[in-house]
């Protein structure tokens, strides 16, 4: 029989019960007459503290709280992809059928469709010995993704009986397993997993492969590894969400989990509308075939916002266990931290910096540490990459969430307000951003793109750094007094900024650029720099060089050269040689 407790105090989403009803820490409970979903977050002999994932208005002391005996968990089975859930894995489309546009409180709907039949192909037979996490069946969940049904990570044994291939629901028994203690266990497609417990793995690998995004400033200057972590901090309107959209659309991850955590409702609507219309460039199928959205907008209860990140992480780890590369877009971790701060205040905990709880850093680290490239229990390899947006108030990167996030991520893509206002997108500031994965990924670039790739990248960063220091002088006394070699650096830096770093998300050729073209673009820009520097060393003034349209031609490469016509770059090399010869001839 389920244990019950009596409410004696309510403070927003926090509810206090008298004494100790026998609940466990993190147990899922139902609160009040409307059966609101909650979670036990504090236990003493005098009182039990519950956080409620729904609006608590109308609840009064004396109402009962009923335990479920299990922690807050998500259901893992076919049907997760091409779906949109709230923070505790309730499908919004199903809620809309009965409740309309607004979610009423205490709604109880199944996370996944229990009546739908899935075409199932079993990969095991009677007599097989199965280890934890073994793949037992394959189900074509969408056109893009084959769902691999696995044993739970805490179950192993011998197959006593197995069904034949056919159509089954997620509740139908596929196997009967004899456990090591001699008992029998029925295995279905569905399993539950607590959201706050990481799913076990066999081994973690270091970062060796990049997550290719098709965005030049990320792939070339500040790459993230598969299984890596990145933060995208920026003030209001600098393009955090758009940067994450671009990565979600174009990165070479197999599956995208997009967590809208405390963001504006219209932004989430835009994500939903865009993603449902987009076609996956790799397969030609709808992008939603490999995407799951978790929507927890800013007007939804704060406690569910805190849970939504963990729900999304658990779904990502589940698909990683099948051998897929998963990318999580968390937008935004600042809103999640604000939910922690509000709950902490209600619990009357001692506040730390700017009112955030003292455990903010440990919660952030626990979230980002669940990323990684791993070998799974079933021998497959998969990864979870986490890209978290951070929304510092007023764009102040010295506030606690940004500073603590910086400690736990290895990529920092700092968005700049002045770049965004100048319509330079992505508005990632190349002087304050960094990637600690570069040295580990260098061998991959050498083997798979070109051995000069990292060298060219470093040369471009050096030119941009030089431009930054020269601009201090230009602001004081103007550009005319600079020597010609320094004027050349400013001109080439402009070519890099406008022709390479700036990228047009709405241009067919420029929205996503393969690494081979990124390398060729670097090669042409640096070849132009080399030839121009030779001319200036011969005494040619910069004013003569700028008379030639070659600089503008190189800037427009990103639009003029299709992604599948890399042979056209040879023509640009010839044009640079012709420019070099013409300048020499005119000034002989």
C-alpha positions in Angstrom: 0.0 0.0 0.0 1.3 3.5 -0.9 2.4 5.7 2.0 0.6 9.0 2.6 1.4 12.2 4.5 -0.6 15.3 5.6 0.3 18.8 4.3 0.8 21.5 7.0 2.6 24.2 5.1 2.8 25.6 1.5 5.3 28.1 0.2 4.9 28.5 -3.6 6.0 25.2 -5.2 7.4 23.9 -1.9 5.0 21.9 0.3 5.8 20.7 3.9 4.4 17.5 5.4 4.2 16.7 9.1 6.6 14.1 10.5 8.0 11.3 8.5 5.4 9.4 6.4 8.1 6.9 5.2 8.9 8.5 1.8 12.3 8.1 0.2 14.6 11.0 -0.9 13.7 12.0 -4.6 10.6 9.8 -4.5 7.8 10.9 -6.8 4.6 11.8 -5.0 1.1 13.0 -5.8 0.0 16.2 -4.0 -3.5 17.1 -2.9 -6.9 16.3 -4.3 -5.8 17.1 -7.9 -2.8 14.7 -7.8 -0.2 17.3 -8.7 3.2 15.7 -9.5 5.9 16.4 -6.9 9.3 15.1 -5.7 10.6 14.6 -2.1 13.7 16.9 -1.7 14.1 17.0 2.1 13.6 14.5 5.0 13.9 15.0 8.7 12.1 13.2 11.6 9.9 16.3 12.1 9.0 17.2 8.5 9.2 16.1 4.9 9.7 18.7 2.1 8.3 18.2 -1.4 8.8 20.3 -4.5 5.7 20.4 -6.8 6.1 20.4 -10.6 2.8 22.2 -11.1 1.1 25.4 -9.9 0.1 24.9 -6.2 -2.6 27.6 -5.9 -5.8 26.2 -4.2 -4.0 23.5 -2.2 -4.6 23.9 1.6 -3.2 22.3 4.8 -4.8 19.0 5.7 -4.7 17.6 2.2 -2.9 14.4 1.6 0.3 13.5 -0.3 0.6 10.0 -1.7 3.9 8.3 -2.4 4.6 6.2 -5.5 7.5 4.2 -4.1 9.8 5.1 -7.0 11.9 8.2 -7.9 11.0 10.7 -10.6 11.7 8.7 -13.8 11.2 8.8 -17.6 9.7 6.1 -19.7 12.2 4.8 -22.3 10.8 3.0 -25.4 10.0 3.7 -29.1 8.0 6.8 -29.6 10.3 9.4 -28.0 11.6 10.8 -31.3 9.4 13.2 -33.3 7.7 14.2 -30.1 7.4 17.2 -27.8 7.2 16.8 -24.0 7.0 19.1 -21.0 9.7 19.0 -18.3 8.4 15.7 -16.8 7.9 13.8 -20.1 4.2 14.4 -20.6 3.5 14.7 -24.4 2.0 18.1 -25.1 0.2 16.9 -28.2 -1.8 14.4 -26.1 -2.5 17.0 -23.4 -3.8 19.4 -26.1 -6.3 16.8 -27.3 -8.1 16.8 -23.9 -7.1 20.1 -22.3 -6.7 22.5 -25.3 -4.0 25.1 -25.5 -3.4 25.4 -21.8 -2.2 22.6 -19.5 -4.6 22.2 -16.6 -3.2 21.0 -13.3 -3.0 17.3 -12.3 -3.2 16.1 -15.9 -2.3 12.4 -16.1 -1.3 11.2 -19.6 1.0 8.4 -20.6 4.4 9.5 -21.7 4.4 7.3 -24.7 1.7 5.7 -26.9 0.9 2.3 -25.3 -1.5 1.2 -28.1 0.7 1.8 -31.1 2.2 -1.4 -32.6 5.8 -1.3 -33.8 7.4 -3.5 -36.4 9.8 -5.5 -34.2 12.8 -7.6 -35.3 14.3 -9.7 -32.5 18.1 -10.1 -32.4 18.2 -12.8 -29.7 16.9 -16.3 -29.5 16.0 -18.9 -26.9 19.0 -20.1 -24.9 21.1 -16.9 -25.4 23.0 -15.5 -22.4 22.3 -11.8 -22.2 24.4 -9.2 -20.3 23.1 -5.9 -18.9 22.3 -3.4 -21.7 22.3 -6.1 -24.4 20.3 -5.2 -27.6 17.4 -7.6 -27.9 15.4 -6.1 -30.7 15.3 -3.5 -33.4 12.4 -1.2 -34.2 12.3 1.4 -37.1 11.2 4.2 -34.8 11.3 6.8 -37.6 12.6 6.9 -41.2 15.9 8.1 -39.9 16.5 6.1 -36.7 16.4 2.4 -35.8 15.4 2.1 -32.2 17.5 -0.6 -30.5 15.5 -2.2 -27.6 17.9 -3.0 -24.7 17.9 -4.9 -21.5 17.9 -2.5 -18.5 21.4 -1.9 -17.3 20.7 -3.8 -14.0 19.3 -7.0 -15.6 21.1 -10.1 -17.0 20.3 -13.8 -17.5 19.3 -16.5 -20.0 16.5 -16.3 -22.6 13.9 -18.9 -21.7 11.5 -17.8 -24.3 11.4 -15.2 -27.1 8.6 -14.1 -29.5 8.9 -14.2 -33.2 9.3 -11.0 -35.4 6.1 -9.1 -35.8 4.1 -6.0 -34.5 4.1 -5.4 -30.8 3.2 -2.5 -28.4 5.7 -1.2 -25.9 4.0 -3.2 -23.2 4.0 -6.6 -25.0 6.4 -9.2 -23.5 9.2 -9.9 -26.0 11.4 -12.2 -23.8 11.2 -14.3 -20.7 14.5 -14.1 -18.9 15.9 -16.5 -16.2 17.8 -14.3 -13.8 21.0 -15.5 -12.0 19.0 -16.2 -8.8 16.7 -18.6 -10.7 13.7 -16.3 -10.9 12.0 -15.3 -14.1 11.5 -11.8 -15.5 9.3 -10.6 -18.4 11.0 -8.1 -20.7 9.1 -5.5 -22.7 10.3 -2.7 -24.9 9.6 -0.1 -22.2 11.9 0.6 -19.2 11.9 3.4 -16.6 15.0 5.2 -15.5 15.4 7.8 -12.7 16.3 11.2 -14.2 18.9 12.1 -11.6 20.9 8.9 -12.0 23.4 8.7 -14.9 23.0 5.6 -17.0 26.0 3.3 -16.5 28.7 2.8 -19.2 31.7 0.5 -19.7 34.4 3.0 -20.5 34.9 6.7 -21.2 37.1 7.8 -24.1 39.1 11.1 -24.5 37.9 13.6 -27.1 39.3 12.6 -30.5 36.5 13.4 -33.1 34.9 16.8 -33.7 31.2 17.4 -33.8 31.0 19.0 -37.2 28.5 21.8 -37.2 29.0 23.4 -40.7 29.5 26.8 -39.0 33.0 28.1 -39.9 33.8 30.0 -36.7 33.0 26.8 -34.7 34.5 24.1 -36.8 37.7 25.9 -37.7 38.4 28.3 -34.8 36.7 26.8 -31.7 35.7 23.2 -32.4 33.8 21.0 -30.0 34.4 17.3 -29.7 31.8 14.6 -29.9 31.0 14.0 -26.3 32.2 17.5 -25.4 30.7 20.4 -23.6 30.2 24.0 -24.7 28.6 27.2 -23.4 27.1 29.9 -25.5 26.8 32.9 -23.2 25.4 36.2 -24.5 23.0 39.1 -23.6 19.5 39.5 -24.9 19.3 39.5 -28.7 22.8 38.3 -29.4 21.8 35.1 -31.1 22.1 32.2 -28.5 19.0 30.5 -29.7 19.8 31.0 -33.4 23.3 29.6 -32.9 21.8 26.5 -31.2 19.2 26.2 -34.0 22.0 26.1 -36.6 23.9 23.5 -34.7 20.8 21.4 -34.2 20.0 21.6 -38.0 23.4 21.0 -39.5 25.6 19.2 -37.0 26.6 15.6 -37.7 25.0 14.3 -34.5 22.6 11.4 -35.1 19.9 12.7 -32.6 19.1 16.1 -31.3 17.5 16.7 -27.8 16.4 20.3 -27.7 15.5 21.5 -24.1 13.7 24.8 -24.0 14.2 25.6 -20.3 12.5 28.7 -19.1 12.6 30.4 -22.5 9.9 32.6 -24.0 6.9 30.8 -25.4 7.2 32.5 -28.8 10.8 31.2 -29.1 9.7 27.6 -28.4 6.8 28.0 -30.9 9.4 29.2 -33.5 11.5 26.1 -32.8 8.5 23.8 -33.1 7.3 25.4 -36.4 10.8 25.5 -37.9 11.9 22.0 -36.9 8.6 20.4 -38.2 9.1 22.0 -41.6 12.9 21.4 -42.0 14.3 18.6 -44.1 17.3 16.7 -42.8 20.1 17.4 -45.3 21.7 14.0 -44.6 18.7 11.7 -45.2 16.1 13.9 -46.9 13.6 13.0 -44.1 12.0 15.5 -41.9 14.4 16.8 -39.2 11.9 15.9 -36.5 12.5 12.2 -37.3 15.7 12.5 -35.2 14.7 15.2 -32.8 12.9 15.4 -29.5 11.8 18.7 -28.0 11.3 19.4 -24.3 9.3 22.6 -23.8 9.3 24.2 -20.5 8.5 27.9 -21.1 9.0 30.8 -18.7 5.4 30.8 -17.6 5.5 27.1 -16.6 6.2 26.2 -12.9 9.8 26.7 -11.9 10.3 23.3 -10.3 9.5 21.5 -13.6 12.1 23.7 -15.2 14.7 22.3 -12.9 13.6 18.7 -13.8 13.5 19.3 -17.6 17.3 19.3 -18.0 17.6 16.0 -16.2 14.7 14.5 -18.3 16.4 15.6 -21.5 19.8 14.2 -20.3 18.3 10.8 -19.5 16.7 10.5 -23.0 20.0 11.5 -24.5 21.9 8.8 -22.5 19.3 6.2 -23.6 20.0 6.8 -27.3 23.7 7.0 -26.6 23.4 3.5 -25.1 22.2 2.3 -28.5 25.4 3.6 -30.2 24.2 7.0 -31.4 25.9 10.3 -31.2 23.4 12.7 -29.4 23.6 16.5 -29.1 21.7 18.3 -26.3 20.8 21.9 -26.8 19.9 23.4 -23.4 18.4 26.8 -23.7 19.0 28.2 -21.2 20.9 27.0 -18.2 20.6 30.5 -16.6 16.8 30.0 -16.4 17.4 26.7 -14.8 19.8 28.3 -12.3 17.1 30.9 -11.6 14.7 28.1 -10.8 17.3 26.7 -8.3 17.6 30.1 -6.8 13.8 30.5 -6.3 13.4 27.1 -4.8 16.4 27.6 -2.6 14.9 30.9 -1.3 11.6 29.1 -0.6 13.5 26.5 1.4 15.2 29.3 3.4 18.7 28.1 2.5 21.7 30.3 3.1 22.2 32.3 -0.2 25.6 32.6 -1.8 26.7 35.0 -4.6 23.8 37.0 -6.1 21.3 34.9 -4.2 22.1 31.7 -6.0 22.4 28.6 -3.7 25.9 27.5 -2.5 25.4 24.3 -4.5 25.0 26.0 -7.9 28.5 24.9 -9.0 28.1 21.3 -8.0 24.7 21.1 -9.8 26.2 22.6 -13.0 29.2 20.2 -12.9 26.8 17.2 -12.3 24.9 18.3 -15.4 27.9 18.9 -17.7 29.8 15.8 -16.5 27.1 13.5 -17.9 28.4 14.4 -21.4 31.1 12.2 -22.9 32.2 9.7 -25.6 31.8 6.2 -24.1 31.8 2.5 -24.8 28.4 1.2 -23.7 27.6 -1.9 -21.7 26.6 -3.7 -25.0 29.9 -2.9 -26.7 28.7 -0.1 -29.0 30.2 3.4 -28.9 28.1 6.5 -28.5 28.4 10.1 -27.2 26.4 12.8 -25.6 27.5 16.4 -26.4 26.0 19.2 -24.3 25.7 22.8 -25.7 24.2 25.0 -23.0 23.1 28.6 -23.6 23.8 31.1 -20.8 21.8 34.3 -20.4 23.8 36.6 -18.1 21.7 39.7 -17.1 22.9 42.7 -18.9 25.5 40.6 -20.8 27.8 40.6 -17.7 30.0 37.5 -18.0 31.3 38.0 -14.5 28.0 36.8 -12.9 27.9 33.4 -11.1 26.2 31.2 -13.7 28.6 32.2 -16.5 31.7 32.0 -14.3 30.7 28.6 -12.8 29.8 27.2 -16.2 33.2 28.3 -17.5 34.8 26.0 -14.9 33.1 22.9 -16.3 32.9 23.4 -20.1 35.8 23.2 -22.5 34.3 25.3 -25.2 33.3 28.9 -24.6 31.6 30.6 -27.5 31.1 34.2 -26.2 28.5 36.2 -28.1 29.1 39.9 -28.5 26.4 42.6 -28.4 28.3 45.0 -30.7 28.8 42.2 -33.3 25.1 41.3 -33.2 24.0 45.0 -33.5 26.4 45.3 -36.5 24.5 42.3 -38.0 27.6 40.1 -37.9 26.3 36.6 -37.3 27.1 34.3 -35.7 28.0 37.1 -33.2 30.8 35.0 -31.6 33.6 37.2 -30.4 36.9 35.5 -31.6 39.1 37.3 -29.0 37.2 36.1 -25.9 36.1 32.6 -27.1 38.2 29.5 -26.8 38.2 25.8 -27.3 40.3 23.4 -25.2 39.7 20.6 -27.6 41.9 22.0 -30.4 45.1 20.1 -29.5 43.2 16.8 -29.0 41.4 17.2 -32.3 44.5 18.3 -34.3 45.4 14.7 -35.3 41.8 14.2 -36.7 42.0 17.3 -38.8 45.5 16.2 -40.1 44.2 12.8 -41.1 40.7 13.7 -42.4 41.0 17.2 -43.9 44.6 18.4 -44.4 47.8 18.4 -42.4 48.0 22.3 -42.7 44.5 22.8 -41.3 45.5 23.7 -37.7 48.4 25.8 -38.9 46.2 27.9 -41.2 43.7 28.3 -38.3 46.4 29.5 -36.0 47.6 32.0 -38.7 44.1 33.4 -39.0 43.7 33.8 -35.2 47.1 35.6 -35.1 46.0 38.1 -37.8 42.7 38.8 -35.9 44.7 39.3 -32.7 47.1 41.7 -34.5 44.1 43.6 -35.9 42.7 44.0 -32.4 45.9 45.6 -31.1 46.2 47.8 -34.2 42.6 49.1 -33.8 43.6 50.6 -30.5 46.1 52.8 -32.4 43.7 53.5 -35.2 41.1 54.8 -32.7 43.6 57.3 -31.4 45.4 58.6 -34.5 43.6 57.1 -37.5 44.7 54.4 -40.0 46.5 56.7 -42.4 49.7 56.9 -40.2 50.1 53.1 -40.1 52.9 51.6 -42.2 51.7 49.6 -45.2 52.4 46.2 -43.7 50.1 47.0 -40.8 47.4 48.4 -43.2 47.6 45.0 -45.0 46.9 43.2 -41.7 43.7 45.4 -41.2 42.6 44.6 -44.8 43.2 40.8 -44.5 41.5 40.8 -41.1 38.5 42.4 -42.7 38.5 39.6 -45.4 38.7 37.0 -42.6 35.9 38.7 -40.5 33.4 39.3 -43.4 34.4 36.5 -45.8 35.0 33.7 -43.3 33.7 34.3 -39.8 30.4 36.0 -40.9 27.9 33.4 -42.1 24.5 33.8 -43.7 22.0 31.3 -42.3 19.5 32.0 -45.0 21.9 31.5 -48.0 21.7 28.1 -49.6 25.5 27.7 -49.9 26.5 29.5 -46.8 24.2 28.2 -44.1 26.2 25.0 -43.7 29.8 24.6 -45.1 31.7 21.3 -45.2 35.2 21.2 -43.7 36.8 20.7 -47.1 35.5 24.1 -48.3 36.4 25.8 -45.0 40.0 24.7 -45.5 40.0 25.9 -49.1 38.7 29.3 -48.1 41.4 29.6 -45.5 44.0 28.6 -48.1 42.9 31.3 -50.5 42.7 34.0 -47.9 46.2 33.2 -46.6 47.6 32.9 -50.1 46.3 36.4 -50.8 47.9 37.6 -47.6 51.2 36.0 -48.6 51.3 37.5 -52.1 50.2 41.0 -50.8 52.9 40.9 -48.1 55.5 40.1 -50.8 54.4 43.1 -52.9 54.5 45.4 -49.8 58.0 44.2 -48.9 59.0 45.3 -52.5 57.8 48.8 -51.6 54.3 48.7 -53.1 51.9 51.0 -51.2 48.7 49.5 -49.8 46.7 52.1 -51.8 47.9 50.5 -55.0 46.9 47.0 -53.9 43.4 48.1 -52.9 42.7 49.4 -56.4 42.3 45.8 -57.5 38.9 44.1 -56.7 40.6 40.9 -55.6 40.0 41.6 -51.9 36.2 41.8 -52.5 36.3 38.8 -54.7 37.8 36.7 -52.0 35.2 37.9 -49.5 32.4 36.8 -51.8 33.8 33.2 -52.2 31.4 32.0 -49.5 28.5 32.8 -51.9 30.1 32.4 -55.3 31.6 28.9 -54.8 29.0 26.1 -54.4 29.9 23.6 -51.6 30.3 20.8 -54.2 32.5 22.7 -56.6 35.8 22.9 -54.8 37.6 22.8 -58.2 36.7 26.5 -58.6 39.2 27.4 -55.9 42.0 26.8 -58.3 40.6 29.7 -60.4 40.9 32.0 -57.4 44.5 31.0 -56.9 45.2 32.0 -60.5 43.4 35.3 -60.0 45.6 36.1 -57.0 48.7 35.2 -59.1 47.3 37.5 -61.9 46.8 40.3 -59.4 50.4 39.9 -58.2 51.7 40.0 -61.7 49.5 43.0 -62.7 50.6 45.1 -59.8 54.3 44.3 -60.6 53.7 45.2 -64.3 51.9 48.4 -63.6 54.5 49.7 -61.2 57.6 48.4 -63.0 
